[in-house]
Amino acid sequence: MTTGTRAGGRFDLAVVGSGPGGYVAAIRAAQLGQRVAVIEEDRVGGVCLNWGCIPSKALLSGAELVDSLRNHGETFGIVAGELRLDYGKVVDHSRKTADRLCKGVQSLLKKNAITLVHGRGRLIGPTSVAVTGQDEGVVEAANVLLATGSTEWVPPGVTVDGTRVLTSREALVSKTLPARIVIIGAGAVGLEFAYVYAMYGSQVTVIEMAAQALPGADREVAQVVEREFRRNKIEIRTATRFEELKALANGVRVTVRKGDESEVLEADQVLVAIGRRPLSGDLGLEAAGVATDAKGFVTVDARFASNVATVRAIGDLSGAPLLAHKASEEGIAAVEFLAGVERPAIDHHKIPACIYCQPQVAWIGYTEDEARANFGEVRVGKFPFTALGKAVAAAHTAGFAKLIAEPRFGEIVGAHIVGYGATEMIAELTLGMTLEATTAEIAGTAHAHPTLSEAIMEAALAAEGRGINF
């Protein structure tokens, strides 16, 4: 029998975790007529809404405004003199943004008659979740969906104190703007924070062990980002390995190595942005017999079912890519499969990735190198923002749009955008790849003028060998 102040009765579905995968899955399950409980130990909305995607974009919006005034103000006749920046206020705005959206998710759960159980959920059987915390008890459900997400990965020997040594979670709430900061990792998180700190006045050094910033991104895209960051006096050191970190009384000392050369960097703070690990360690997976891989990700099939018939896992918990919108799509798919809804499986190759610094980066599908490895000769069309009317008018000319198509039909198998507005523009190509669009079809679609999205049409024309404006 289920006990606890909010955990009464038996449910059709118990969702552990209320992030962008969990709460979306719960709502879809409720729409399909299921009685649903969501178990959450922290704030609804998960890491994304409270400690990641949303508050970081509030900080980035402030940084972009500073960037525009500082680097483009005079172009548009805006002469403001010396800018006076208050970093604490933009942090306050980011927290208010998270609070507002957290309340919104709570309202959505209530609207859909979903029971919210406050506490930490842990499997004690294939259909039982023990809850410790505010709503102590056991939630019984016909099926369990695990959506606990991931957390920051911190290398052995590094202690996060929230003052000198931070991860993204501490950085999002810290109102202290360091004069000098070393960021370990040039992935999405590292570069976004590098941009924020630099725009608000910090001296930033980014360390990346890979040969390029944004490992996994198209090489030409990474080159643009590195060039523009250096123009903004952000130092990016690629092919450089982090070796040791020592916290001092008033700062940090970071030892790095490039080739045979070792160097010590001193700063006020260090931000560890190396990667993330799944939150699977204290979920009762072993006791329930749920299998995981060597990295702790729950092993699932194309319907997100684990080896235990009643247990499913989605989002960061079920493996890469670790993206909020991927978790949402998987959550919807998982409960629809469970309810017997006829639908296609998710093609993870057609899920876009976005980075929100300036220049923005967005891509989907294969990089050019990957496409050539898979298809041999491919069609590639590229259009620079320097030739794009809207970008020139807005004084944002860094970047390009690139389309990659397989040779036989011209179907788009990869798309890469770096530059102003990239994260909004990628949606057209996500839809295009879902519909198996060709470069000829994109090229033959009228795009409004002047818009940034014209770069996509022009890149498609270039891939067809009939470029117009470049």
C-alpha positions as CSV (number, residue, x, y, z in Angstrom):
1,M,0.0,0.0,0.0
2,T,1.3,3.5,-0.9
3,T,1.9,5.9,2.0
4,G,3.0,9.5,2.2
5,T,1.3,12.9,2.1
6,R,1.1,13.1,-1.7
7,A,1.7,9.5,-2.7
8,G,-1.7,7.9,-2.1
9,G,-3.1,5.2,-4.3
10,R,-1.7,3.2,-7.2
11,F,-0.6,5.0,-10.4
12,D,-0.4,3.9,-14.0
13,L,2.9,5.7,-14.3
14,A,5.5,7.0,-11.8
15,V,8.0,9.5,-13.3
16,V,11.2,10.0,-11.3
17,G,12.5,13.4,-12.1
18,S,10.7,16.5,-13.4
19,G,13.2,18.0,-15.9
20,P,12.4,18.6,-19.5
21,G,12.1,14.9,-20.1
22,G,10.1,13.9,-17.0
23,Y,7.5,16.6,-16.8
24,V,6.8,16.5,-20.5
25,A,6.4,12.8,-20.4
26,A,4.1,13.1,-17.4
27,I,1.8,15.5,-19.2
28,R,1.7,13.4,-22.4
29,A,0.9,10.3,-20.3
30,A,-1.9,12.3,-18.6
31,Q,-3.3,13.3,-22.0
32,L,-3.4,9.6,-22.9
33,G,-5.6,8.9,-19.8
34,Q,-3.0,7.6,-17.4
35,R,-2.9,8.4,-13.7
36,V,0.5,9.9,-13.2
37,A,2.8,10.7,-10.3
38,V,6.0,12.8,-10.6
39,I,8.6,12.3,-8.0
40,E,11.0,15.3,-7.6
41,E,13.5,15.9,-4.8
42,D,14.4,19.5,-5.9
43,R,12.6,22.1,-7.9
44,V,10.3,21.1,-10.8
45,G,11.8,21.7,-14.2
46,G,15.0,19.9,-13.3
47,V,18.6,21.1,-14.0
48,C,17.7,22.6,-17.4
49,L,15.1,25.1,-16.1
50,N,16.7,25.8,-12.7
51,W,20.4,25.4,-13.1
52,G,21.2,25.1,-16.8
53,C,19.5,26.0,-20.1
54,I,17.2,28.7,-18.9
55,P,19.2,30.8,-16.4
56,S,22.3,30.6,-18.5
57,K,20.4,32.1,-21.4
58,A,19.4,35.0,-19.2
59,L,23.1,35.6,-18.5
60,L,23.9,35.2,-22.2
61,S,21.2,37.7,-23.2
62,G,22.9,40.3,-20.9
63,A,26.3,39.5,-22.3
64,E,25.0,39.9,-25.9
65,L,23.6,43.3,-25.0
66,V,26.9,44.4,-23.6
67,D,28.7,43.0,-26.7
68,S,26.3,44.9,-29.0
69,L,26.8,48.2,-27.2
70,R,30.5,47.9,-26.8
71,N,31.4,46.5,-30.3
72,H,28.6,47.9,-32.5
73,G,27.1,50.9,-30.6
74,E,28.9,53.6,-32.5
75,T,28.0,51.9,-35.9
76,F,24.3,52.7,-35.0
77,G,25.0,56.1,-33.5
78,I,24.7,54.9,-29.9
79,V,27.5,56.6,-27.9
80,A,27.0,55.7,-24.2
81,G,30.5,56.5,-22.9
82,E,31.9,54.1,-20.3
83,L,29.5,51.3,-19.6
84,R,28.8,50.6,-16.0
85,L,28.1,46.9,-15.5
86,D,26.5,45.3,-12.5
87,Y,26.9,41.5,-12.8
88,G,24.9,40.8,-9.7
89,K,21.8,42.2,-11.4
90,V,21.9,39.9,-14.4
91,V,22.3,37.0,-12.0
92,D,19.2,38.2,-10.1
93,H,17.4,38.3,-13.5
94,S,18.4,34.8,-14.3
95,R,17.1,33.5,-11.0
96,K,13.8,35.3,-11.4
97,T,13.5,33.8,-14.8
98,A,14.0,30.3,-13.4
99,D,11.6,30.9,-10.6
100,R,8.9,32.1,-13.0
101,L,9.2,29.1,-15.2
102,C,9.4,26.7,-12.3
103,K,6.0,28.0,-11.2
104,G,4.8,27.5,-14.7
105,V,5.7,23.8,-14.7
106,Q,4.0,23.4,-11.3
107,S,0.8,24.9,-12.8
108,L,1.1,22.5,-15.8
109,L,1.3,19.5,-13.6
110,K,-1.7,20.7,-11.6
111,K,-3.7,21.5,-14.8
112,N,-3.1,17.9,-16.0
113,A,-4.1,16.4,-12.6
114,I,-0.6,15.0,-12.1
115,T,0.4,14.1,-8.5
116,L,3.6,15.8,-7.5
117,V,5.5,13.9,-4.8
118,H,8.3,15.9,-3.1
119,G,11.3,13.7,-2.2
120,R,14.0,11.5,-3.5
121,G,12.8,8.5,-5.5
122,R,14.6,5.1,-5.4
123,L,13.5,1.9,-7.0
124,I,12.9,-0.9,-4.5
125,G,11.2,-3.2,-7.1
126,P,10.1,-3.2,-10.7
127,T,6.9,-1.3,-9.9
128,S,7.8,0.4,-6.6
129,V,9.6,3.7,-5.8
130,A,10.6,4.5,-2.3
131,V,10.4,8.2,-1.5
132,T,12.5,9.9,1.2
133,G,12.0,13.5,2.1
134,Q,9.0,15.7,2.4
135,D,6.5,13.1,1.1
136,E,7.9,10.0,2.7
137,G,6.4,6.7,1.5
138,V,6.3,4.3,-1.4
139,V,4.8,5.0,-4.8
140,E,3.4,2.0,-6.6
141,A,2.8,2.2,-10.3
142,A,2.3,-0.2,-13.2
143,N,5.2,1.3,-15.0
144,V,8.2,3.6,-13.9
145,L,9.9,6.1,-16.1
146,L,13.3,7.2,-14.9
147,A,14.2,10.8,-15.9
148,T,16.8,11.9,-13.3
149,G,19.2,13.5,-15.9
150,S,22.8,14.1,-15.2
151,T,25.2,16.2,-13.2
152,E,28.5,17.9,-13.7
153,W,31.5,15.6,-14.0
154,V,34.4,16.7,-11.8
155,P,37.8,15.0,-12.3
156,P,39.4,13.1,-9.4
157,G,41.3,15.3,-7.0
158,V,39.3,18.4,-7.7
159,T,37.1,19.8,-4.9
160,V,34.3,22.2,-5.8
161,D,33.9,24.8,-3.1
162,G,31.6,27.3,-4.9
163,T,34.0,30.2,-4.3
164,R,37.3,29.5,-6.1
165,V,36.4,26.2,-7.8
166,L,33.0,26.1,-9.6
167,T,30.9,24.0,-11.9
168,S,28.2,25.5,-14.0
169,R,25.7,25.1,-11.1
170,E,27.7,27.3,-8.7
171,A,28.6,29.8,-11.5
172,L,24.9,30.4,-12.3
173,V,24.2,31.7,-8.8
174,S,27.5,33.4,-8.0
175,K,27.3,37.2,-8.1
176,T,31.1,37.5,-7.9
177,L,32.7,38.5,-11.2
178,P,36.3,37.2,-11.2
179,A,39.0,39.5,-12.6
180,R,40.7,36.3,-14.0
181,I,39.1,32.9,-14.6
182,V,40.3,29.7,-16.1
183,I,37.7,27.5,-17.8
184,I,38.5,23.9,-18.2
185,G,36.6,22.6,-21.3
186,A,35.7,24.4,-24.5
187,G,32.4,22.6,-25.1
188,A,29.0,24.3,-25.0
189,V,29.0,25.1,-21.3
190,G,32.6,26.3,-21.2
191,L,32.3,28.6,-24.2
192,E,28.9,30.1,-23.1
193,F,30.4,31.0,-19.7
194,A,33.6,32.3,-21.3
195,Y,31.5,34.6,-23.4
196,V,29.4,35.8,-20.4
197,Y,32.5,36.5,-18.2
198,A,34.4,38.2,-21.0
199,M,31.6,40.5,-21.9
200,Y,31.2,41.6,-18.3
201,G,34.9,42.3,-18.0
202,S,36.8,39.1,-16.8
203,Q,40.1,38.0,-18.3
204,V,39.2,34.5,-19.6
205,T,41.4,31.6,-20.5
206,V,39.8,28.4,-21.9
207,I,41.6,25.1,-21.8
208,E,40.6,22.3,-24.2
209,M,42.4,19.0,-24.6
210,A,40.9,18.4,-28.1
211,A,42.5,19.9,-31.3
212,Q,39.6,22.4,-31.6
213,A,37.0,24.2,-29.6
214,L,33.6,22.5,-29.6
215,P,34.8,18.9,-30.1
216,G,32.4,17.2,-32.4
217,A,31.4,20.3,-34.3
218,D,32.3,20.9,-37.9
219,R,36.0,22.0,-38.1
220,E,35.1,25.2,-40.1
221,V,32.5,26.1,-37.5
222,A,35.0,25.7,-34.7
223,Q,37.5,27.9,-36.5
224,V,35.1,30.8,-36.7
225,V,34.2,30.5,-33.0
226,E,37.9,30.5,-32.0
227,R,38.7,33.4,-34.3
228,E,35.8,35.5,-32.9
229,F,36.5,34.7,-29.3
230,R,40.1,35.8,-29.8
231,R,38.9,39.0,-31.3
232,N,37.0,39.5,-28.0
233,K,40.3,38.8,-26.1
234,I,39.1,35.4,-24.9
235,E,42.1,33.1,-24.9
236,I,41.4,29.6,-26.1
237,R,44.2,27.0,-25.8
238,T,43.4,23.8,-27.7
239,A,45.4,20.6,-27.6
240,T,46.1,21.5,-24.0
241,R,45.5,19.1,-21.1
242,F,44.5,20.0,-17.6
243,E,46.8,18.3,-15.1
244,E,46.4,19.7,-11.6
245,L,44.4,22.3,-9.7
246,K,45.4,23.9,-6.4
247,A,43.1,26.2,-4.5
248,L,45.0,29.1,-2.8
249,A,43.9,31.5,-0.1
250,N,42.8,34.1,-2.7
251,G,42.6,32.2,-6.0
252,V,43.6,29.1,-7.9
253,R,46.6,27.7,-9.6
254,V,46.0,25.5,-12.6
255,T,48.7,23.3,-14.2
256,V,48.2,22.5,-17.9
257,R,50.3,20.7,-20.5
258,K,50.6,21.1,-24.2
259,G,52.9,18.5,-25.8
260,D,56.0,18.3,-23.7
261,E,55.5,21.8,-22.2
262,S,53.9,22.3,-18.8
263,E,52.6,25.7,-17.6
264,V,51.0,27.1,-14.4
265,L,48.1,29.5,-14.8
266,E,46.9,31.6,-11.9
267,A,43.4,33.1,-11.6
268,D,40.8,34.1,-9.1
269,Q,38.5,31.2,-10.1
270,V,38.4,28.1,-12.1
271,L,35.2,26.8,-13.8
272,V,35.2,23.0,-14.4
273,A,33.2,22.4,-17.6
274,I,34.5,19.1,-18.8
275,G,31.3,17.1,-19.1
276,R,28.4,15.4,-17.3
277,R,27.7,12.0,-15.8
278,P,24.3,10.3,-15.4
279,L,22.5,10.5,-12.1
280,S,22.1,6.8,-11.8
281,G,24.2,5.9,-8.8
282,D,21.5,6.0,-6.1
283,L,18.4,5.0,-8.0
284,G,18.1,1.5,-6.8
285,L,18.9,0.2,-10.3
286,E,21.0,-2.8,-9.1
287,A,18.3,-3.8,-6.6
288,A,15.6,-3.7,-9.3
289,G,17.8,-5.5,-11.7
290,V,18.1,-2.6,-14.2
291,A,21.1,-2.9,-16.4
292,T,23.5,0.0,-17.1
293,D,26.6,0.4,-19.3
294,A,30.1,1.1,-18.1
295,K,29.5,4.8,-17.7
296,G,26.3,4.4,-15.7
297,F,23.8,5.1,-18.4
298,V,20.7,2.9,-18.3
299,T,20.6,0.5,-21.2
300,V,17.4,1.0,-23.2
301,D,16.0,-0.2,-26.6
302,A,14.4,2.0,-29.3
303,R,11.3,2.3,-27.2
304,F,13.3,3.3,-24.1
305,A,12.5,0.1,-22.2
306,S,15.2,-1.3,-20.0
307,N,15.8,-5.0,-19.5
308,V,13.2,-4.8,-16.8
309,A,9.8,-4.7,-18.6
310,T,8.2,-2.1,-16.3
311,V,11.1,0.3,-16.2
312,R,12.0,2.9,-18.8
313,A,14.6,5.6,-19.0
314,I,15.0,8.7,-21.0
315,G,17.1,11.9,-21.4
316,D,20.6,12.2,-20.1
317,L,20.0,9.0,-18.0
318,S,19.8,6.9,-21.2
319,G,22.8,8.3,-23.0
320,A,24.0,10.9,-25.5
321,P,23.3,13.4,-26.8
322,L,22.7,15.1,-23.4
323,L,20.3,17.7,-24.6
324,A,17.1,19.0,-23.0
325,H,15.0,18.9,-26.2
326,K,16.2,15.3,-26.8
327,A,14.9,14.4,-23.3
328,S,11.5,15.9,-24.1
329,E,11.2,14.1,-27.4
330,E,12.2,10.8,-25.7
331,G,9.7,11.4,-22.9
332,I,6.8,11.8,-25.3
333,A,7.9,8.8,-27.3
334,A,8.4,6.6,-24.3
335,V,4.9,7.1,-22.9
336,E,3.3,6.9,-26.4
337,F,5.0,3.6,-27.0
338,L,3.8,2.5,-23.6
339,A,0.3,3.4,-24.5
340,G,0.4,1.6,-27.8
341,V,0.4,4.8,-29.9
342,E,1.6,4.1,-33.5
343,R,4.6,6.4,-34.1
344,P,8.1,6.3,-35.6
345,A,11.1,5.7,-33.4
346,I,13.3,8.8,-32.7
347,D,16.2,9.3,-35.1
348,H,18.9,10.8,-32.8
349,H,20.8,11.8,-35.9
350,K,18.1,14.4,-36.6
351,I,18.3,16.2,-33.2
352,P,20.0,19.6,-33.4
353,A,22.7,20.9,-31.1
354,C,22.9,24.6,-30.2
355,I,25.5,26.8,-28.5
356,Y,24.3,30.3,-27.4
357,C,27.4,32.4,-27.2
358,Q,28.2,34.9,-30.0
359,P,28.7,33.8,-32.6
360,Q,26.0,31.2,-32.0
361,V,26.4,27.7,-33.3
362,A,23.8,25.2,-34.4
363,W,24.1,22.0,-36.3
364,I,22.3,18.8,-37.1
365,G,23.4,15.5,-38.8
366,Y,26.9,14.8,-40.1
367,T,29.8,17.1,-40.1
368,E,31.5,17.4,-43.5
369,D,34.2,15.0,-42.5
370,E,31.7,12.4,-41.2
371,A,29.6,12.8,-44.4
372,R,32.6,12.1,-46.6
373,A,33.5,9.1,-44.5
374,N,29.9,7.7,-44.9
375,F,29.0,8.7,-48.5
376,G,32.3,9.3,-50.2
377,E,31.8,12.3,-52.5
378,V,29.2,14.7,-51.1
379,R,27.6,18.0,-52.2
380,V,28.5,20.9,-50.0
381,G,27.1,24.4,-50.2
382,K,28.2,27.3,-48.0
383,F,27.1,30.9,-47.8
384,P,29.0,33.5,-45.7
385,F,27.2,36.1,-43.5
386,T,29.5,38.7,-45.1
387,A,27.3,38.4,-48.2
388,L,24.0,38.2,-46.3
389,G,22.0,41.5,-46.5
390,K,20.3,41.2,-43.1
391,A,23.6,40.2,-41.3
392,V,25.5,43.1,-42.9
393,A,22.7,45.6,-41.9
394,A,22.8,44.3,-38.4
395,A,26.6,44.4,-38.3
396,H,26.8,40.7,-37.5
397,T,28.9,39.4,-40.4
398,A,30.9,36.6,-38.7
399,G,29.9,33.1,-39.8
400,F,28.2,31.1,-42.5
401,A,25.6,28.5,-43.2
402,K,26.7,25.1,-44.7
403,L,24.6,22.3,-46.1
404,I,25.9,18.8,-46.8
405,A,23.9,16.5,-49.1
406,E,24.5,12.9,-50.2
407,P,25.4,12.6,-53.8
408,R,22.6,10.5,-55.3
409,F,19.4,12.4,-54.5
410,G,20.8,15.6,-52.9
411,E,19.1,14.7,-49.6
412,I,20.5,16.9,-46.8
413,V,22.5,14.8,-44.3
414,G,24.1,17.6,-42.4
415,A,23.7,21.3,-41.7
416,H,25.9,23.7,-39.8
417,I,25.3,27.4,-39.0
418,V,27.7,29.6,-37.1
419,G,26.8,33.3,-36.6
420,Y,24.1,35.6,-35.3
421,G,20.7,33.8,-35.1
422,A,22.0,30.4,-35.7
423,T,20.1,28.7,-32.9
424,E,16.8,29.9,-34.4
425,M,17.7,29.2,-38.0
426,I,18.4,25.5,-37.4
427,A,14.7,24.7,-37.0
428,E,14.1,25.0,-40.7
429,L,16.8,22.4,-41.4
430,T,15.6,20.1,-38.6
431,L,12.2,20.0,-40.2
432,G,13.9,19.6,-43.6
433,M,15.9,16.6,-42.5
434,T,12.8,15.1,-40.8
435,L,11.0,15.4,-44.2
436,E,14.1,14.1,-46.0
437,A,14.3,17.4,-47.9
438,T,16.9,17.9,-50.7
439,T,19.0,20.9,-51.4
440,A,17.0,21.4,-54.6
441,E,13.8,21.7,-52.5
442,I,15.3,24.1,-50.1
443,A,16.7,26.2,-53.0
444,G,13.3,26.2,-54.6
445,T,11.6,27.5,-51.5
446,A,11.1,31.3,-51.4
447,H,12.7,32.8,-48.3
448,A,11.7,36.3,-47.2
449,H,14.1,39.1,-47.9
450,P,16.0,40.4,-46.1
451,T,16.3,37.7,-43.4
452,L,19.0,35.6,-41.9
453,S,17.3,32.4,-43.1
454,E,18.2,33.4,-46.7
455,A,21.7,32.1,-45.9
456,I,20.1,28.6,-45.8
457,M,18.5,29.0,-49.2
458,E,21.8,30.4,-50.7
459,A,23.8,27.5,-49.2
460,A,21.3,25.1,-50.9
461,L,21.7,27.0,-54.2
462,A,25.5,26.7,-53.8
463,A,25.2,22.9,-53.2
464,E,23.2,22.7,-56.4
465,G,25.9,24.5,-58.3
466,R,23.9,27.6,-58.9
467,G,24.7,30.1,-56.2
468,I,23.4,33.6,-56.8
469,N,24.7,36.1,-54.3
470,F,28.2,34.7,-53.6
